Amino acid sequence: MMTEIKYPEIDLYHYTSIESLMSILQNETIRLTDYRFLNDTQELSYALAWLKSILQSRSEDDFVKKLLIAIENIEHGKIERLKGVGENLPYVHNSLCDVKYYILSLSQSFDDLPMWRMYAKNGCCIKFNSQKMYEFFYGFRDANLKNGVTNLINGKVNYHVRNELEDRIKLWCSLKNELMIYDDILRFCLLIKSPSFSFEHEYRIGIPFEDQYLNKNCSKEFFLSGTTIRPQLELKNFPIRDIVEEITISPFVTSELTKIGMQELLASKGISPSIVKLSNVRIR
């Protein structure tokens, strides 16, 4: 019998629209957005630019050259990863692959007025169970390792990259772990954002994924936001009864029918309607 892995208990909140909430509950799925279509237009490039600015002055070092090549490939949507080859995939080799980086944006701030205004003015805030959330995503990772899915990218977003750059580069150059170059750079850079977004207190989960591995458990979907069509990776069989702990309705939503309809939907899915709350933020 396998021992259950205990992950850190973290309060994780997802600010979203009522439409997205309904999709999560009705379809029992969760969607991660292509990083290029998130609200920060400098996603990934912000941290990569800082890395390059430091590394280029040290490009005579052989390992630094490899870091710079990896950064250039990542900027063009390519990463090098170990992939299985042969019958039943008994062997592995390094392969340069075309990937997309899909992100689930969460926050550690609850019932926060700036977050309501920015991301869910007419929506809601879902509290997720961090233990069950991790079990789901690591389960997806494990089931797709043979397809080249790398480690999950997860953790708090850092809004002060310059404080860590030198130490991180020294660590990479001391270890010289060539097999992990792409993984290390991605895990670092996809958890970096401009200080302008520090109010979000973001916590994110990311998956580097190749479209050729889409299957019955994950599909590519599209969401229309204004005039922009956003590509998303939809993961099936999302255990809503275990993961969704609480739903708070935005203070800008005043119709009592919103709460009633939400409770009816939850009840139809075998989830207690009592988890629906109203925001404590008071606005005119």
Disulfide bonds with the S-S distance in Angstrom:
none
